[in-house]
Every structure is written in C-alpha cells, then in structure tokens.
Amino acid sequence: MFQERTRLVVYMETADLERITATAREAGKTVVEWAREVLLELGEPKTVRETRPVGVVRRRPSALERLPIVGDSGGAGQSDASASAGEWEGAAEPSRKKFCKHGIEKGWRCWQCGGMAVIE
C-alpha cells in the first residue's frame, strides 16, 4: 500500500475515534486507509457549491435625479442640449424671503439679535 512510510500522530477525543472507526468500517476500509483517502481528497480542488448570479438591487432615483432640468423634455435627471449644466427650475427666481445678518428668517427669533430677527 505505501512506498515510503511516514508516521503521523493525531490526537482526538475517544468519541470521535469511535465515530471515525464506524465510518471507515461502513466503507469497508481500515481507519488508516479511510483517513488517507479523506486527507488526500482535501488537497484536490473541487467546487464546494454552485454560484448563482447576483441580482442588482433596484433603488429609487435620488432627489437630484428626480428634479427636472430647465429645457428638459421629460426625462428626469437627463440634460437637454438647450439646457446648460446647473440650470434647475426655480433656481432663476431670487428668494423673496428676508433674513437677519445671522441667517434667521424674518418672523423668527434670533438669539443673537436679542428677540425677533432684525432685518436690515
């Protein structure tokens, strides 16, 4: 059976040895023959499990992608040749709201102004 012999010592629990011995007997082999075959099979490359294709998670479009672009004819997030980059609807309108020098909107309390926001 062996051309050149080398000693291999394995320590294991008694219950494990009994289970391995029973498995080897069921295969019709001695423990040494059975263990040698099992250890040699470990070195052989083989597929452990089949791989399946991974699906792409569908996500909602971001808020930026949902905003229409000036001159866009329907596709959200896609620029049109007539619309230059950065021209969003509503961006052309200046804000009519007034703020204090600390950035608090008129009608709100500003602790730095000492009460209601002071609009200058």
HELIX and SHEET records of a PDB file:
HELIX    1   1 THR A   14  GLU A   26  1                                  13    
HELIX    2   2 VAL A   31  LEU A   42  1                                  12    
HELIX    3   3 ALA A   63  ARG A   66  1                                   4    
SHEET    1   A 2 ARG A 109  CYS A 110  0                                        
SHEET    2   A 2 GLY A 115  MET A 116 -1                                        
END                                                                             
